Amino acid sequence: MAGTDELTTHLSGVLADLRKAIDTSVAIRSRSKADAKSVAQIWESFLSEFIGYIMKKKRETGHNLLEGISFHNIWRR
């Protein structure tokens, strides 16, 4: 059974990969407006898939992973 330490380790790795994706996105967007539009579409697809999977798991399990998360605190950073 996975514990919170395993979850923290896994999410730390995911965060490192996301930082690389963000840095790559910034570099690509700086090339042209067409590239910026393509990057936006890629991120839109990724975020749709990510949020969609969270919502799917909520429907399947009844567990809302977003419950208890303060988006006010997140956006304030």
C-alpha positions as CSV (number, residue, x, y, z in Angstrom):
1,M,0.0,0.0,0.0
2,A,1.4,3.4,-1.0
3,G,2.0,5.9,1.7
4,T,2.3,9.7,1.8
5,D,6.1,9.5,1.5
6,E,5.7,7.6,-1.7
7,L,3.1,10.1,-3.0
8,T,5.4,13.0,-2.1
9,T,8.4,11.4,-3.9
10,H,6.2,10.7,-7.0
11,L,4.8,14.2,-7.1
12,S,8.3,15.7,-6.7
13,G,9.4,13.8,-9.8
14,V,6.3,15.0,-11.7
15,L,7.0,18.6,-10.6
16,A,10.5,18.3,-11.9
17,D,9.2,17.1,-15.3
18,L,6.6,19.9,-15.4
19,R,9.2,22.5,-14.7
20,K,11.2,21.2,-17.7
21,A,8.0,21.3,-19.8
22,I,7.3,24.9,-18.7
23,D,10.9,26.0,-19.5
24,T,10.6,24.3,-22.9
25,S,7.2,26.0,-23.5
26,V,8.6,29.4,-22.7
27,A,11.5,28.9,-25.2
28,I,9.1,27.7,-27.9
29,R,6.6,30.5,-27.4
30,S,9.3,33.1,-27.8
31,R,10.0,32.0,-31.4
32,S,6.7,33.2,-32.9
33,K,3.0,33.7,-32.4
34,A,2.2,30.5,-34.3
35,D,4.5,28.6,-31.9
36,A,2.8,30.3,-29.0
37,K,-0.6,29.2,-30.2
38,S,0.6,25.6,-30.6
39,V,2.1,25.6,-27.1
40,A,-1.2,26.9,-25.7
41,Q,-3.1,24.1,-27.5
42,I,-0.7,21.5,-26.1
43,W,-1.2,22.9,-22.5
44,E,-4.9,23.1,-23.0
45,S,-5.0,19.4,-24.0
46,F,-2.8,18.4,-21.1
47,L,-4.8,20.3,-18.5
48,S,-8.0,19.0,-19.9
49,E,-6.7,15.4,-19.7
50,F,-5.4,16.0,-16.1
51,I,-8.5,17.6,-14.7
52,G,-10.7,15.2,-16.7
53,Y,-8.9,12.2,-15.0
54,I,-9.4,13.8,-11.5
55,M,-13.1,14.1,-12.3
56,K,-13.3,10.6,-13.7
57,K,-11.8,9.2,-10.5
58,K,-14.2,11.3,-8.4
59,R,-17.1,9.7,-10.3
60,E,-15.7,6.2,-10.0
61,T,-14.6,6.3,-6.3
62,G,-16.5,9.2,-4.7
63,H,-13.2,10.7,-3.6
64,N,-12.7,14.3,-4.7
65,L,-9.0,14.9,-4.8
66,L,-9.6,18.7,-5.1
67,E,-11.6,18.8,-1.8
68,G,-9.8,20.6,0.9
69,I,-7.4,22.3,-1.5
70,S,-7.5,26.1,-1.2
71,F,-7.1,27.6,-4.6
72,H,-7.0,31.0,-3.0
73,N,-3.8,30.0,-1.3
74,I,-2.4,28.5,-4.5
75,W,-3.1,31.6,-6.6
76,R,-1.7,34.0,-3.9
77,R,1.8,32.6,-4.2
